[in-house]
Amino acid sequence: MNPFESLGLKHDGRTLWVLDQAQLPDAEVWLDGSDPATMEALIQRLAVRGAPLIGVAAATCLATFAERGASARDYALACAALRAARPTAVNLMWAMDRMKDATDPVTEAQAIFEEDVRLCEGMARHGADLIQDGEGILTHCNTGGLATAGIGTALGVLRRAHEQGKRIHVYADETRPLLQGGRLTAWELRKLGIPSTLITDSMAALLLRDGKVQRVLVGSDRVAANGDFANKVGTYGLAVQARFHGVPFHPVAPFSTVDLACPNGAAIPIELRDPGEVRGYGAWRWAPEGMPAWNPAFDVTPVDLVTSLVLDQGVYSAPELKAGVLAKR
Ligand code: MRU
């Protein structure tokens, strides 16, 4: 493969390296992700995460596997295993379906990487037009360079608005239970120099009531044909709160996140994770041992709570989404 580098993924021509997001922000450790079984485990423990990035990482891993002489059978088995590594982010399935049929896996993986960079630019361009000077903007989870091959989805829009000189202030939800906001978005915001404040998820309603937030921007792991969408658990609650307070609410996603085979949000499979992630964090457990816990990684926001969806190709309002615009693009 030609060498490439993004915030969370790089290839030196021989080896694929993954920035271990589980160790951020305390340590920047790059792990060898060239072997498909290793990559599957890295995706499952969220060392590499974010819907677009797991598709790109799995594709570049398969290309490296092919370059190292994998047999057609081993390649097909690895492709199927990576496709099933996480169930909600449709970008992973989209990328694996392309790799499965690719005549040249290396060229295909490079195309997937470069396409994701371009899609981020498209979302940033369209999304930044919505942002007004002086806005406070609330976001959830991590949707930046760590979650994509490019500048990000929702965070890419915020980055572009900031670069355009708009005086925005970003409020980042810490994002329980795995703290993608507190650890990763906070890390990216500091690197980018965007004025920002970290809050716990439970503070968002108060912030909205106090008039500090003029817009909510989030990413998505899968957008159904009618505009319902899945994203990191807590997104649905934010959408309800934003509607109650009359604040515009926008998911931001590339077309590779749209799944026309899902007619609505009820058809989106939701990943259930280890309940231990709710009982504690890392080595620290605060709940009584054996306490039952529920850990859906994502929730579904109905299109009725969406103001508009920012795609790489343009911005679509809820009425347009409900009228089936995604299928007509
Ligand atoms: O479980 P994660 O950290 O992979 O969840 C990520 C999100 O929910 C993002 O909002 C989503 O992937 C889209 S942003 C690129």
py3Dmol code that shows the C-alpha trace and the ligand (Angstrom):
import py3Dmol

protein = """\
ATOM      1  CA  MET A   1       0.000   0.000   0.000  1.00  0.00           C
ATOM      2  CA  ASN A   2       1.077   3.571  -0.486  1.00  0.00           C
ATOM      3  CA  PRO A   3       1.934   5.116   2.868  1.00  0.00           C
ATOM      4  CA  PHE A   4      -0.832   7.274   4.359  1.00  0.00           C
ATOM      5  CA  GLU A   5      -1.511   8.932   7.668  1.00  0.00           C
ATOM      6  CA  SER A   6      -4.618  10.176   9.449  1.00  0.00           C
ATOM      7  CA  LEU A   7      -5.156  11.146  13.074  1.00  0.00           C
ATOM      8  CA  GLY A   8      -5.918   7.580  14.196  1.00  0.00           C
ATOM      9  CA  LEU A   9      -4.605   5.341  11.416  1.00  0.00           C
ATOM     10  CA  LYS A  10      -1.362   5.166   9.416  1.00  0.00           C
ATOM     11  CA  HIS A  11       0.377   2.843   6.982  1.00  0.00           C
ATOM     12  CA  ASP A  12       4.121   2.881   6.362  1.00  0.00           C
ATOM     13  CA  GLY A  13       3.919   0.790   3.198  1.00  0.00           C
ATOM     14  CA  ARG A  14       4.421  -2.509   5.068  1.00  0.00           C
ATOM     15  CA  THR A  15       2.487  -2.261   8.320  1.00  0.00           C
ATOM     16  CA  LEU A  16      -0.875  -0.777   9.319  1.00  0.00           C
ATOM     17  CA  TRP A  17      -0.740   1.156  12.596  1.00  0.00           C
ATOM     18  CA  VAL A  18      -3.716   2.059  14.780  1.00  0.00           C
ATOM     19  CA  LEU A  19      -3.644   4.743  17.469  1.00  0.00           C
ATOM     20  CA  ASP A  20      -4.995   2.972  20.571  1.00  0.00           C
ATOM     21  CA  GLN A  21      -7.964   5.210  21.407  1.00  0.00           C
ATOM     22  CA  ALA A  22      -8.578   3.294  24.639  1.00  0.00           C
ATOM     23  CA  GLN A  23      -5.372   4.829  26.029  1.00  0.00           C
ATOM     24  CA  LEU A  24      -6.126   8.421  24.996  1.00  0.00           C
ATOM     25  CA  PRO A  25      -5.617  11.081  26.197  1.00  0.00           C
ATOM     26  CA  ASP A  26      -2.989   9.790  28.626  1.00  0.00           C
ATOM     27  CA  ALA A  27      -0.785   7.917  26.173  1.00  0.00           C
ATOM     28  CA  GLU A  28      -0.386   7.981  22.384  1.00  0.00           C
ATOM     29  CA  VAL A  29       0.403   4.363  21.602  1.00  0.00           C
ATOM     30  CA  TRP A  30       0.388   2.986  18.051  1.00  0.00           C
ATOM     31  CA  LEU A  31      -0.474  -0.719  17.686  1.00  0.00           C
ATOM     32  CA  ASP A  32       0.163  -3.046  14.745  1.00  0.00           C
ATOM     33  CA  GLY A  33      -3.255  -3.621  13.144  1.00  0.00           C
ATOM     34  CA  SER A  34      -2.106  -5.535  10.061  1.00  0.00           C
ATOM     35  CA  ASP A  35      -3.489  -8.915  11.106  1.00  0.00           C
ATOM     36  CA  PRO A  36      -7.285  -9.329  10.614  1.00  0.00           C
ATOM     37  CA  ALA A  37      -7.872 -11.210  13.898  1.00  0.00           C
ATOM     38  CA  THR A  38      -5.990  -8.482  15.779  1.00  0.00           C
ATOM     39  CA  MET A  39      -7.956  -5.779  13.957  1.00  0.00           C
ATOM     40  CA  GLU A  40     -11.251  -7.484  14.847  1.00  0.00           C
ATOM     41  CA  ALA A  41     -10.267  -7.383  18.528  1.00  0.00           C
ATOM     42  CA  LEU A  42      -9.088  -3.748  18.266  1.00  0.00           C
ATOM     43  CA  ILE A  43     -12.459  -2.769  16.775  1.00  0.00           C
ATOM     44  CA  GLN A  44     -14.380  -4.681  19.452  1.00  0.00           C
ATOM     45  CA  ARG A  45     -12.529  -3.101  22.353  1.00  0.00           C
ATOM     46  CA  LEU A  46     -12.836   0.358  20.718  1.00  0.00           C
ATOM     47  CA  ALA A  47      -9.090   0.864  20.306  1.00  0.00           C
ATOM     48  CA  VAL A  48     -10.217   1.870  16.820  1.00  0.00           C
ATOM     49  CA  ARG A  49     -13.740   3.238  16.679  1.00  0.00           C
ATOM     50  CA  GLY A  50     -16.142   5.648  14.999  1.00  0.00           C
ATOM     51  CA  ALA A  51     -18.359   4.382  12.169  1.00  0.00           C
ATOM     52  CA  PRO A  52     -16.322   5.616   9.163  1.00  0.00           C
ATOM     53  CA  LEU A  53     -12.946   4.791  10.710  1.00  0.00           C
ATOM     54  CA  ILE A  54     -13.741   1.161  11.507  1.00  0.00           C
ATOM     55  CA  GLY A  55     -14.718   0.672   7.834  1.00  0.00           C
ATOM     56  CA  VAL A  56     -11.485   2.279   6.615  1.00  0.00           C
ATOM     57  CA  ALA A  57      -9.355   0.410   9.192  1.00  0.00           C
ATOM     58  CA  ALA A  58     -10.875  -2.968   8.331  1.00  0.00           C
ATOM     59  CA  ALA A  59     -10.440  -2.276   4.582  1.00  0.00           C
ATOM     60  CA  THR A  60      -6.775  -1.256   4.890  1.00  0.00           C
ATOM     61  CA  CYS A  61      -6.165  -4.255   7.156  1.00  0.00           C
ATOM     62  CA  LEU A  62      -7.597  -6.614   4.522  1.00  0.00           C
ATOM     63  CA  ALA A  63      -5.507  -4.961   1.798  1.00  0.00           C
ATOM     64  CA  THR A  64      -2.375  -5.481   3.904  1.00  0.00           C
ATOM     65  CA  PHE A  65      -3.406  -9.107   4.502  1.00  0.00           C
ATOM     66  CA  ALA A  66      -3.784  -9.605   0.729  1.00  0.00           C
ATOM     67  CA  GLU A  67      -0.423  -7.939   0.053  1.00  0.00           C
ATOM     68  CA  ARG A  68       1.180 -10.367   2.479  1.00  0.00           C
ATOM     69  CA  GLY A  69      -0.057 -13.282   0.398  1.00  0.00           C
ATOM     70  CA  ALA A  70      -3.328 -14.351   2.068  1.00  0.00           C
ATOM     71  CA  SER A  71      -5.132 -17.142   0.208  1.00  0.00           C
ATOM     72  CA  ALA A  72      -8.539 -16.365  -1.328  1.00  0.00           C
ATOM     73  CA  ARG A  73     -10.174 -18.521   1.354  1.00  0.00           C
ATOM     74  CA  ASP A  74      -8.406 -16.807   4.272  1.00  0.00           C
ATOM     75  CA  TYR A  75      -9.157 -13.408   2.746  1.00  0.00           C
ATOM     76  CA  ALA A  76     -12.879 -14.233   2.454  1.00  0.00           C
ATOM     77  CA  LEU A  77     -13.024 -15.557   6.034  1.00  0.00           C
ATOM     78  CA  ALA A  78     -11.233 -12.469   7.388  1.00  0.00           C
ATOM     79  CA  CYS A  79     -13.566 -10.188   5.423  1.00  0.00           C
ATOM     80  CA  ALA A  80     -16.645 -11.904   6.887  1.00  0.00           C
ATOM     81  CA  ALA A  81     -15.245 -11.804  10.440  1.00  0.00           C
ATOM     82  CA  LEU A  82     -14.359  -8.102  10.214  1.00  0.00           C
ATOM     83  CA  ARG A  83     -17.780  -7.318   8.735  1.00  0.00           C
ATOM     84  CA  ALA A  84     -19.389  -8.804  11.859  1.00  0.00           C
ATOM     85  CA  ALA A  85     -17.031  -7.171  14.381  1.00  0.00           C
ATOM     86  CA  ARG A  86     -19.637  -4.563  15.415  1.00  0.00           C
ATOM     87  CA  PRO A  87     -23.296  -4.648  14.348  1.00  0.00           C
ATOM     88  CA  THR A  88     -24.565  -1.044  14.248  1.00  0.00           C
ATOM     89  CA  ALA A  89     -22.128   1.036  12.167  1.00  0.00           C
ATOM     90  CA  VAL A  90     -23.162   0.290   8.601  1.00  0.00           C
ATOM     91  CA  ASN A  91     -19.950   1.870   7.247  1.00  0.00           C
ATOM     92  CA  LEU A  92     -18.151  -1.306   8.321  1.00  0.00           C
ATOM     93  CA  MET A  93     -20.474  -3.511   6.254  1.00  0.00           C
ATOM     94  CA  TRP A  94     -20.346  -1.053   3.348  1.00  0.00           C
ATOM     95  CA  ALA A  95     -16.536  -1.146   3.288  1.00  0.00           C
ATOM     96  CA  MET A  96     -16.373  -4.939   3.687  1.00  0.00           C
ATOM     97  CA  ASP A  97     -18.863  -5.499   0.862  1.00  0.00           C
ATOM     98  CA  ARG A  98     -16.627  -3.401  -1.386  1.00  0.00           C
ATOM     99  CA  MET A  99     -13.522  -5.315  -0.286  1.00  0.00           C
ATOM    100  CA  LYS A 100     -15.202  -8.705  -0.734  1.00  0.00           C
ATOM    101  CA  ASP A 101     -15.818  -8.062  -4.424  1.00  0.00           C
ATOM    102  CA  ALA A 102     -12.634  -6.071  -5.114  1.00  0.00           C
ATOM    103  CA  THR A 103     -10.382  -7.362  -7.891  1.00  0.00           C
ATOM    104  CA  ASP A 104      -7.495  -5.330  -6.423  1.00  0.00           C
ATOM    105  CA  PRO A 105      -7.890  -5.019  -2.620  1.00  0.00           C
ATOM    106  CA  VAL A 106      -5.038  -2.510  -2.291  1.00  0.00           C
ATOM    107  CA  THR A 107      -6.510  -0.084  -4.826  1.00  0.00           C
ATOM    108  CA  GLU A 108      -9.968  -0.532  -3.299  1.00  0.00           C
ATOM    109  CA  ALA A 109      -8.782   0.138   0.268  1.00  0.00           C
ATOM    110  CA  GLN A 110      -6.913   3.246  -0.889  1.00  0.00           C
ATOM    111  CA  ALA A 111     -10.060   4.444  -2.653  1.00  0.00           C
ATOM    112  CA  ILE A 112     -12.128   3.886   0.514  1.00  0.00           C
ATOM    113  CA  PHE A 113      -9.606   5.860   2.584  1.00  0.00           C
ATOM    114  CA  GLU A 114      -9.429   8.759   0.115  1.00  0.00           C
ATOM    115  CA  GLU A 115     -13.197   8.802  -0.352  1.00  0.00           C
ATOM    116  CA  ASP A 116     -13.742   9.131   3.392  1.00  0.00           C
ATOM    117  CA  VAL A 117     -11.402  12.134   3.493  1.00  0.00           C
ATOM    118  CA  ARG A 118     -13.411  13.766   0.677  1.00  0.00           C
ATOM    119  CA  LEU A 119     -16.762  12.959   2.307  1.00  0.00           C
ATOM    120  CA  CYS A 120     -15.616  14.703   5.491  1.00  0.00           C
ATOM    121  CA  GLU A 121     -14.787  17.801   3.434  1.00  0.00           C
ATOM    122  CA  GLY A 122     -18.277  17.723   1.907  1.00  0.00           C
ATOM    123  CA  MET A 123     -19.994  17.498   5.297  1.00  0.00           C
ATOM    124  CA  ALA A 124     -17.788  20.285   6.661  1.00  0.00           C
ATOM    125  CA  ARG A 125     -18.638  22.563   3.723  1.00  0.00           C
ATOM    126  CA  HIS A 126     -22.402  22.084   3.938  1.00  0.00           C
ATOM    127  CA  GLY A 127     -22.544  21.944   7.719  1.00  0.00           C
ATOM    128  CA  ALA A 128     -20.432  25.033   8.348  1.00  0.00           C
ATOM    129  CA  ASP A 129     -22.934  27.101   6.323  1.00  0.00           C
ATOM    130  CA  LEU A 130     -25.521  26.394   9.041  1.00  0.00           C
ATOM    131  CA  ILE A 131     -23.352  27.705  11.875  1.00  0.00           C
ATOM    132  CA  GLN A 132     -23.778  31.326  12.888  1.00  0.00           C
ATOM    133  CA  ASP A 133     -21.137  33.526  14.496  1.00  0.00           C
ATOM    134  CA  GLY A 134     -21.335  33.370  18.284  1.00  0.00           C
ATOM    135  CA  GLU A 135     -23.200  30.078  18.614  1.00  0.00           C
ATOM    136  CA  GLY A 136     -22.840  27.666  21.512  1.00  0.00           C
ATOM    137  CA  ILE A 137     -22.936  24.147  20.062  1.00  0.00           C
ATOM    138  CA  LEU A 138     -23.454  20.928  21.954  1.00  0.00           C
ATOM    139  CA  THR A 139     -22.009  17.646  20.687  1.00  0.00           C
ATOM    140  CA  HIS A 140     -21.958  14.037  21.846  1.00  0.00           C
ATOM    141  CA  CYS A 141     -19.419  11.195  21.648  1.00  0.00           C
ATOM    142  CA  ASN A 142     -16.431  11.649  19.331  1.00  0.00           C
ATOM    143  CA  THR A 143     -17.008  12.501  15.695  1.00  0.00           C
ATOM    144  CA  GLY A 144     -13.681  14.020  14.692  1.00  0.00           C
ATOM    145  CA  GLY A 145     -10.434  12.965  13.053  1.00  0.00           C
ATOM    146  CA  LEU A 146     -10.287  10.005  15.430  1.00  0.00           C
ATOM    147  CA  ALA A 147     -13.599   8.661  14.119  1.00  0.00           C
ATOM    148  CA  THR A 148     -12.903   9.064  10.379  1.00  0.00           C
ATOM    149  CA  ALA A 149     -10.021   9.146   7.905  1.00  0.00           C
ATOM    150  CA  GLY A 150     -10.538  12.890   7.443  1.00  0.00           C
ATOM    151  CA  ILE A 151     -11.520  15.824   9.646  1.00  0.00           C
ATOM    152  CA  GLY A 152     -14.650  14.170  10.997  1.00  0.00           C
ATOM    153  CA  THR A 153     -18.416  14.397  10.728  1.00  0.00           C
ATOM    154  CA  ALA A 154     -20.026  16.716  13.343  1.00  0.00           C
ATOM    155  CA  LEU A 155     -16.641  17.742  14.759  1.00  0.00           C
ATOM    156  CA  GLY A 156     -15.358  18.360  11.225  1.00  0.00           C
ATOM    157  CA  VAL A 157     -18.208  20.854  10.733  1.00  0.00           C
ATOM    158  CA  LEU A 158     -17.271  22.597  13.989  1.00  0.00           C
ATOM    159  CA  ARG A 159     -13.612  22.666  12.989  1.00  0.00           C
ATOM    160  CA  ARG A 160     -14.452  24.238   9.630  1.00  0.00           C
ATOM    161  CA  ALA A 161     -16.736  26.879  11.215  1.00  0.00           C
ATOM    162  CA  HIS A 162     -13.918  27.729  13.659  1.00  0.00           C
ATOM    163  CA  GLU A 163     -11.400  27.965  10.782  1.00  0.00           C
ATOM    164  CA  GLN A 164     -13.807  30.314   9.007  1.00  0.00           C
ATOM    165  CA  GLY A 165     -13.464  32.672  11.968  1.00  0.00           C
ATOM    166  CA  LYS A 166     -16.897  32.059  13.438  1.00  0.00           C
ATOM    167  CA  ARG A 167     -16.711  32.539  17.198  1.00  0.00           C
ATOM    168  CA  ILE A 168     -18.256  29.280  18.340  1.00  0.00           C
ATOM    169  CA  HIS A 169     -18.130  27.628  21.741  1.00  0.00           C
ATOM    170  CA  VAL A 170     -18.388  23.854  21.805  1.00  0.00           C
ATOM    171  CA  TYR A 171     -19.929  21.976  24.738  1.00  0.00           C
ATOM    172  CA  ALA A 172     -18.768  18.346  24.724  1.00  0.00           C
ATOM    173  CA  ASP A 173     -20.806  15.661  26.483  1.00  0.00           C
ATOM    174  CA  GLU A 174     -18.440  13.306  28.298  1.00  0.00           C
ATOM    175  CA  THR A 175     -20.464  10.373  26.834  1.00  0.00           C
ATOM    176  CA  ARG A 176     -21.027   7.593  29.333  1.00  0.00           C
ATOM    177  CA  PRO A 177     -20.098   4.811  29.649  1.00  0.00           C
ATOM    178  CA  LEU A 178     -16.818   4.840  27.679  1.00  0.00           C
ATOM    179  CA  LEU A 179     -16.166   8.583  27.784  1.00  0.00           C
ATOM    180  CA  GLN A 180     -15.476   9.193  24.093  1.00  0.00           C
ATOM    181  CA  GLY A 181     -16.405  12.859  24.662  1.00  0.00           C
ATOM    182  CA  GLY A 182     -14.407  13.389  27.843  1.00  0.00           C
ATOM    183  CA  ARG A 183     -11.328  11.590  26.571  1.00  0.00           C
ATOM    184  CA  LEU A 184     -11.308  11.908  22.772  1.00  0.00           C
ATOM    185  CA  THR A 185     -13.385  14.933  21.762  1.00  0.00           C
ATOM    186  CA  ALA A 186     -11.775  16.954  24.548  1.00  0.00           C
ATOM    187  CA  TRP A 187      -8.331  15.854  23.253  1.00  0.00           C
ATOM    188  CA  GLU A 188      -9.201  16.882  19.678  1.00  0.00           C
ATOM    189  CA  LEU A 189     -10.785  20.193  20.714  1.00  0.00           C
ATOM    190  CA  ARG A 190      -7.662  21.134  22.688  1.00  0.00           C
ATOM    191  CA  LYS A 191      -5.401  20.213  19.761  1.00  0.00           C
ATOM    192  CA  LEU A 192      -7.549  22.318  17.404  1.00  0.00           C
ATOM    193  CA  GLY A 193      -7.735  25.272  19.787  1.00  0.00           C
ATOM    194  CA  ILE A 194     -11.538  25.472  19.581  1.00  0.00           C
ATOM    195  CA  PRO A 195     -13.068  27.215  22.624  1.00  0.00           C
ATOM    196  CA  SER A 196     -14.863  24.460  24.497  1.00  0.00           C
ATOM    197  CA  THR A 197     -16.241  23.170  27.785  1.00  0.00           C
ATOM    198  CA  LEU A 198     -16.678  19.597  28.938  1.00  0.00           C
ATOM    199  CA  ILE A 199     -19.937  18.585  30.659  1.00  0.00           C
ATOM    200  CA  THR A 200     -21.364  15.334  31.961  1.00  0.00           C
ATOM    201  CA  ASP A 201     -24.252  13.992  29.882  1.00  0.00           C
ATOM    202  CA  SER A 202     -26.705  14.792  32.677  1.00  0.00           C
ATOM    203  CA  MET A 203     -25.866  18.542  32.517  1.00  0.00           C
ATOM    204  CA  ALA A 204     -27.051  19.020  28.936  1.00  0.00           C
ATOM    205  CA  ALA A 205     -30.692  19.834  29.754  1.00  0.00           C
ATOM    206  CA  LEU A 206     -29.662  22.560  32.172  1.00  0.00           C
ATOM    207  CA  LEU A 207     -27.271  24.056  29.633  1.00  0.00           C
ATOM    208  CA  LEU A 208     -30.075  24.138  27.058  1.00  0.00           C
ATOM    209  CA  ARG A 209     -32.507  25.691  29.545  1.00  0.00           C
ATOM    210  CA  ASP A 210     -29.956  28.388  30.348  1.00  0.00           C
ATOM    211  CA  GLY A 211     -29.770  29.384  26.678  1.00  0.00           C
ATOM    212  CA  LYS A 212     -26.091  28.475  26.286  1.00  0.00           C
ATOM    213  CA  VAL A 213     -26.709  26.182  23.307  1.00  0.00           C
ATOM    214  CA  GLN A 214     -27.997  27.399  19.931  1.00  0.00           C
ATOM    215  CA  ARG A 215     -27.467  24.142  18.035  1.00  0.00           C
ATOM    216  CA  VAL A 216     -26.796  20.435  18.617  1.00  0.00           C
ATOM    217  CA  LEU A 217     -24.573  18.512  16.183  1.00  0.00           C
ATOM    218  CA  VAL A 218     -23.999  14.747  16.429  1.00  0.00           C
ATOM    219  CA  GLY A 219     -22.670  11.934  14.252  1.00  0.00           C
ATOM    220  CA  SER A 220     -24.435   8.765  13.183  1.00  0.00           C
ATOM    221  CA  ASP A 221     -23.647   5.079  12.878  1.00  0.00           C
ATOM    222  CA  ARG A 222     -26.570   4.305  10.596  1.00  0.00           C
ATOM    223  CA  VAL A 223     -29.246   6.446   8.948  1.00  0.00           C
ATOM    224  CA  ALA A 224     -32.430   4.597   7.920  1.00  0.00           C
ATOM    225  CA  ALA A 225     -34.245   5.367   4.657  1.00  0.00           C
ATOM    226  CA  ASN A 226     -36.819   7.552   6.447  1.00  0.00           C
ATOM    227  CA  GLY A 227     -34.189   9.648   8.305  1.00  0.00           C
ATOM    228  CA  ASP A 228     -34.368   7.906  11.708  1.00  0.00           C
ATOM    229  CA  PHE A 229     -30.795   7.344  12.811  1.00  0.00           C
ATOM    230  CA  ALA A 230     -28.683   5.441  15.324  1.00  0.00           C
ATOM    231  CA  ASN A 231     -25.863   7.115  17.204  1.00  0.00           C
ATOM    232  CA  LYS A 232     -24.021   6.802  20.517  1.00  0.00           C
ATOM    233  CA  VAL A 233     -26.421   6.145  23.391  1.00  0.00           C
ATOM    234  CA  GLY A 234     -27.575   9.467  24.833  1.00  0.00           C
ATOM    235  CA  THR A 235     -28.187  11.055  21.424  1.00  0.00           C
ATOM    236  CA  TYR A 236     -31.930  10.391  21.580  1.00  0.00           C
ATOM    237  CA  GLY A 237     -32.149  12.100  24.976  1.00  0.00           C
ATOM    238  CA  LEU A 238     -30.314  15.121  23.590  1.00  0.00           C
ATOM    239  CA  ALA A 239     -32.736  15.299  20.654  1.00  0.00           C
ATOM    240  CA  VAL A 240     -35.728  15.287  23.038  1.00  0.00           C
ATOM    241  CA  GLN A 241     -34.137  18.031  25.148  1.00  0.00           C
ATOM    242  CA  ALA A 242     -33.242  20.107  22.086  1.00  0.00           C
ATOM    243  CA  ARG A 243     -36.825  19.901  20.766  1.00  0.00           C
ATOM    244  CA  PHE A 244     -38.260  20.903  24.171  1.00  0.00           C
ATOM    245  CA  HIS A 245     -36.006  23.967  24.235  1.00  0.00           C
ATOM    246  CA  GLY A 246     -36.530  24.876  20.570  1.00  0.00           C
ATOM    247  CA  VAL A 247     -32.904  24.305  19.618  1.00  0.00           C
ATOM    248  CA  PRO A 248     -32.006  22.974  16.116  1.00  0.00           C
ATOM    249  CA  PHE A 249     -30.702  19.404  16.109  1.00  0.00           C
ATOM    250  CA  HIS A 250     -28.582  18.002  13.251  1.00  0.00           C
ATOM    251  CA  PRO A 251     -27.046  14.576  12.647  1.00  0.00           C
ATOM    252  CA  VAL A 252     -24.001  14.803  10.350  1.00  0.00           C
ATOM    253  CA  ALA A 253     -23.028  11.761   8.258  1.00  0.00           C
ATOM    254  CA  PRO A 254     -21.497  10.639   4.956  1.00  0.00           C
ATOM    255  CA  PHE A 255     -23.599   8.724   2.412  1.00  0.00           C
ATOM    256  CA  SER A 256     -21.729   5.552   3.491  1.00  0.00           C
ATOM    257  CA  THR A 257     -23.704   5.754   6.768  1.00  0.00           C
ATOM    258  CA  VAL A 258     -27.074   5.712   4.967  1.00  0.00           C
ATOM    259  CA  ASP A 259     -28.680   2.260   4.848  1.00  0.00           C
ATOM    260  CA  LEU A 260     -31.617   2.214   2.461  1.00  0.00           C
ATOM    261  CA  ALA A 261     -32.234  -1.440   3.367  1.00  0.00           C
ATOM    262  CA  CYS A 262     -33.432  -0.210   6.777  1.00  0.00           C
ATOM    263  CA  PRO A 263     -36.828   1.398   6.179  1.00  0.00           C
ATOM    264  CA  ASN A 264     -36.823   3.022   9.633  1.00  0.00           C
ATOM    265  CA  GLY A 265     -34.967   3.105  12.936  1.00  0.00           C
ATOM    266  CA  ALA A 266     -36.691  -0.004  14.297  1.00  0.00           C
ATOM    267  CA  ALA A 267     -34.760  -2.063  11.725  1.00  0.00           C
ATOM    268  CA  ILE A 268     -31.327  -0.851  12.915  1.00  0.00           C
ATOM    269  CA  PRO A 269     -29.479  -3.496  14.973  1.00  0.00           C
ATOM    270  CA  ILE A 270     -28.220  -2.061  18.253  1.00  0.00           C
ATOM    271  CA  GLU A 271     -24.976  -3.315  19.769  1.00  0.00           C
ATOM    272  CA  LEU A 272     -25.303  -4.537  23.358  1.00  0.00           C
ATOM    273  CA  ARG A 273     -21.981  -4.368  25.190  1.00  0.00           C
ATOM    274  CA  ASP A 274     -20.562  -5.858  28.362  1.00  0.00           C
ATOM    275  CA  PRO A 275     -22.610  -4.667  31.392  1.00  0.00           C
ATOM    276  CA  GLY A 276     -19.291  -4.328  33.218  1.00  0.00           C
ATOM    277  CA  GLU A 277     -18.744  -1.093  31.242  1.00  0.00           C
ATOM    278  CA  VAL A 278     -21.683   0.409  33.178  1.00  0.00           C
ATOM    279  CA  ARG A 279     -20.618  -0.909  36.578  1.00  0.00           C
ATOM    280  CA  GLY A 280     -17.267   0.840  36.380  1.00  0.00           C
ATOM    281  CA  TYR A 281     -14.497   2.082  34.132  1.00  0.00           C
ATOM    282  CA  GLY A 282     -11.203   0.291  33.469  1.00  0.00           C
ATOM    283  CA  ALA A 283     -10.040  -1.294  36.688  1.00  0.00           C
ATOM    284  CA  TRP A 284     -12.424   0.794  38.810  1.00  0.00           C
ATOM    285  CA  ARG A 285     -15.809  -0.780  39.673  1.00  0.00           C
ATOM    286  CA  TRP A 286     -18.200   1.390  41.680  1.00  0.00           C
ATOM    287  CA  ALA A 287     -21.398  -0.717  41.528  1.00  0.00           C
ATOM    288  CA  PRO A 288     -21.874  -3.654  43.897  1.00  0.00           C
ATOM    289  CA  GLU A 289     -20.396  -6.798  42.398  1.00  0.00           C
ATOM    290  CA  GLY A 290     -23.007  -8.701  40.390  1.00  0.00           C
ATOM    291  CA  MET A 291     -25.344  -5.678  40.028  1.00  0.00           C
ATOM    292  CA  PRO A 292     -27.379  -6.224  36.835  1.00  0.00           C
ATOM    293  CA  ALA A 293     -26.677  -3.505  34.259  1.00  0.00           C
ATOM    294  CA  TRP A 294     -27.886  -2.687  30.740  1.00  0.00           C
ATOM    295  CA  ASN A 295     -25.432  -1.442  28.131  1.00  0.00           C
ATOM    296  CA  PRO A 296     -26.814  -0.589  24.672  1.00  0.00           C
ATOM    297  CA  ALA A 297     -23.989   1.204  22.816  1.00  0.00           C
ATOM    298  CA  PHE A 298     -26.387   3.193  20.609  1.00  0.00           C
ATOM    299  CA  ASP A 299     -29.913   4.563  20.561  1.00  0.00           C
ATOM    300  CA  VAL A 300     -32.231   5.572  17.741  1.00  0.00           C
ATOM    301  CA  THR A 301     -33.474   9.123  17.248  1.00  0.00           C
ATOM    302  CA  PRO A 302     -36.699   9.425  15.235  1.00  0.00           C
ATOM    303  CA  VAL A 303     -36.615  11.760  12.236  1.00  0.00           C
ATOM    304  CA  ASP A 304     -39.378  13.837  13.874  1.00  0.00           C
ATOM    305  CA  LEU A 305     -36.775  15.194  16.290  1.00  0.00           C
ATOM    306  CA  VAL A 306     -34.309  16.087  13.518  1.00  0.00           C
ATOM    307  CA  THR A 307     -34.128  19.629  12.156  1.00  0.00           C
ATOM    308  CA  SER A 308     -31.980  18.605   9.208  1.00  0.00           C
ATOM    309  CA  LEU A 309     -29.441  15.953   8.250  1.00  0.00           C
ATOM    310  CA  VAL A 310     -26.062  17.195   7.020  1.00  0.00           C
ATOM    311  CA  LEU A 311     -24.751  14.802   4.374  1.00  0.00           C
ATOM    312  CA  ASP A 312     -21.620  15.169   2.251  1.00  0.00           C
ATOM    313  CA  GLN A 313     -23.899  16.069  -0.661  1.00  0.00           C
ATOM    314  CA  GLY A 314     -26.069  18.664   1.051  1.00  0.00           C
ATOM    315  CA  VAL A 315     -28.491  19.387   3.869  1.00  0.00           C
ATOM    316  CA  TYR A 316     -31.884  17.662   4.020  1.00  0.00           C
ATOM    317  CA  SER A 317     -34.767  18.792   6.230  1.00  0.00           C
ATOM    318  CA  ALA A 318     -36.932  16.378   8.241  1.00  0.00           C
ATOM    319  CA  PRO A 319     -39.894  16.778   5.821  1.00  0.00           C
ATOM    320  CA  GLU A 320     -37.590  15.993   2.872  1.00  0.00           C
ATOM    321  CA  LEU A 321     -36.225  12.942   4.713  1.00  0.00           C
ATOM    322  CA  LYS A 322     -39.728  11.733   5.539  1.00  0.00           C
ATOM    323  CA  ALA A 323     -40.699  12.158   1.880  1.00  0.00           C
ATOM    324  CA  GLY A 324     -37.934   9.688   0.963  1.00  0.00           C
ATOM    325  CA  VAL A 325     -35.251  12.049  -0.365  1.00  0.00           C
ATOM    326  CA  LEU A 326     -32.457   9.663   0.683  1.00  0.00           C
ATOM    327  CA  ALA A 327     -33.653   6.986  -1.763  1.00  0.00           C
ATOM    328  CA  LYS A 328     -33.904   9.534  -4.584  1.00  0.00           C
ATOM    329  CA  ARG A 329     -30.379  10.981  -4.325  1.00  0.00           C
TER     330      ARG A 329
END
"""
ligand_1 = """\
15
MRU
O -18.882 3.310 19.959
P -18.208 4.353 19.117
O -17.231 5.178 19.880
O -17.621 3.763 17.873
O -19.375 5.321 18.687
C -19.117 6.357 17.785
C -20.289 7.230 17.527
O -21.347 7.019 18.043
C -20.124 8.327 16.527
O -21.010 9.358 16.792
C -20.394 7.744 15.132
O -19.561 6.666 14.843
C -20.385 8.680 14.004
S -19.150 9.905 13.970
C -17.960 9.549 12.935
"""
view = py3Dmol.view(width=600, height=400)
view.addModel(protein, "pdb")
view.setStyle({"model": 0}, {"cartoon": {"style": "trace"}})
view.addModel(ligand_1, "xyz")
view.setStyle({"model": 1}, {"stick": {}})
view.zoomTo()
view.show()
